[in-house]
């Protein structure tokens, strides 16, 4: 029986290929759920108007931006127009409670501000910038998708889930390219550069 051949030394390229393979495999497996969630919600958010998840408010600007009503007055108009469960214990004349407002999206080109409340239903009031007249009150159905997309739906700490998904994608792409390129480089080196 001939003696067993000594094991072939593991070169740096083979070692990196093995590391790349296992990184690619396990990060791909673990990152799949995060990446699928981010991908699906991203597509839905890109088409939120077409899917009816965000209200369309047709409006012509009535005055120049410099003639706009103050943000405080616009917020007060929104508070007065939304259902009681959105505004909480607010009463007319008590002023604006900033803790009840999630955000105010001012759109000067369209001539309105969208006041989104921090309530369970994600109520939003659209108010004319020039007159303070409420144009629309409704629920924003895309807020859940935004929070799922960012990971915020699971709590503030899960926002890092979106970052982890992005990093997993980058590592998976880099290791995938390495796994594709390394054998070709080895064959070229063994074949004398041909």
SVG drawing of the C-alpha trace seen along z (x, -y; Angstrom):
<svg xmlns="http://www.w3.org/2000/svg" viewBox="-64 -87 69 89">
<polyline fill="none" stroke="black" stroke-width="0.4" points="0.0,0.0 1.6,-3.3 2.1,-5.9 -0.7,-8.5 0.1,-11.8 0.7,-14.6 -2.3,-17.0 -2.2,-19.8 -1.3,-23.0 -4.2,-25.4 -3.2,-28.7 -4.5,-32.1 -6.8,-32.1 -8.4,-28.8 -8.7,-29.9 -10.5,-33.2 -12.7,-31.2 -13.8,-28.9 -14.4,-31.9 -16.3,-33.6 -18.4,-30.5 -19.5,-30.2 -20.1,-34.0 -22.1,-34.0 -24.1,-30.9 -24.9,-31.9 -25.4,-35.7 -27.6,-34.9 -29.7,-32.5 -30.0,-34.7 -30.4,-38.0 -33.1,-36.6 -36.0,-37.6 -34.8,-41.1 -34.0,-41.6 -37.3,-40.2 -39.2,-42.5 -37.2,-45.5 -37.6,-44.6 -41.3,-44.0 -42.2,-47.0 -39.9,-49.1 -41.8,-48.1 -45.1,-48.8 -43.9,-52.2 -42.8,-53.1 -46.3,-52.6 -48.3,-53.8 -50.3,-56.3 -51.3,-53.8 -52.3,-51.3 -54.4,-53.9 -52.3,-53.8 -51.8,-57.6 -54.6,-60.1 -54.3,-62.3 -55.3,-65.9 -55.9,-68.0 -55.2,-71.6 -54.2,-74.8 -51.9,-77.2 -54.1,-80.3 -51.3,-82.7 -47.5,-83.0 -45.6,-81.2 -44.8,-84.6 -48.6,-85.0 -48.9,-81.6 -50.6,-81.2 -48.3,-80.4 -47.5,-76.8 -49.1,-77.1 -52.4,-78.3 -52.2,-75.5 -51.7,-72.9 -54.6,-74.4 -56.9,-74.0 -55.7,-70.4 -56.4,-69.7 -59.9,-71.1 -60.7,-69.0 -59.5,-65.5 -61.5,-63.0 -61.3,-63.2 -59.2,-60.0 -56.5,-61.5 -56.2,-64.8 -56.7,-63.2 -57.7,-65.5 -57.2,-68.7 -59.9,-71.4 -60.3,-74.5 -58.4,-77.4 -55.8,-75.2 -53.1,-75.6 -51.2,-73.0 -49.8,-69.9 -46.7,-69.1 -46.5,-65.6 -49.7,-64.7 -48.2,-65.6 -45.9,-63.1 -44.8,-65.4 -45.9,-68.4 -45.0,-68.0 -45.0,-71.4 -45.5,-71.4 -45.2,-75.0 -45.5,-74.1 -48.8,-72.4 -49.9,-75.1 -50.6,-72.8 -49.2,-71.2 -49.9,-67.6 -50.2,-67.3 -49.8,-63.7 -51.0,-62.8 -49.3,-60.4 -52.4,-58.2 -53.1,-54.6 -54.8,-55.2 -52.1,-57.6 -54.7,-60.3 -53.6,-63.1 -55.1,-66.5 -54.2,-68.4 -54.5,-72.2 -54.2,-75.0 -51.1,-77.1 -52.7,-80.5 -56.1,-80.2 -55.8,-77.6 -58.8,-75.8 -58.8,-72.0 -58.8,-70.3 -58.8,-66.6 -58.8,-64.5 -58.1,-60.8 -55.9,-57.8 -52.5,-57.2 -52.4,-53.5 -48.7,-53.6 -47.3,-54.4 -47.3,-50.8 -45.3,-49.9 -42.8,-52.7 -42.3,-51.5 -42.0,-47.8 -39.5,-48.9 -37.3,-50.7 -37.7,-48.1 -39.3,-50.7 -42.5,-48.7 -40.7,-46.3 -39.3,-49.2 -36.6,-51.8 -33.8,-49.3 -35.0,-47.3 -34.2,-50.2 -30.8,-48.6 -32.5,-45.6 -32.7,-47.7 -29.0,-48.5 -28.1,-44.8 -30.1,-43.8 -28.2,-46.3 -24.9,-45.1 -25.9,-41.5 -26.7,-42.3 -23.3,-44.0 -21.4,-41.0 -23.5,-38.5 -22.7,-40.4 -19.0,-40.7 -18.6,-37.0 -20.7,-35.9 -18.4,-37.8 -15.4,-36.3 -16.9,-32.8 -17.4,-33.4 -14.1,-35.1 -11.6,-33.0 -11.9,-29.8 -11.4,-31.7 -8.3,-33.3 -6.9,-30.0 -7.5,-28.3 -5.8,-31.2 -2.8,-31.0 -2.6,-27.2 -3.0,-27.5 -0.1,-29.9 -2.2,-33.1 -4.3,-31.9"/>
</svg>
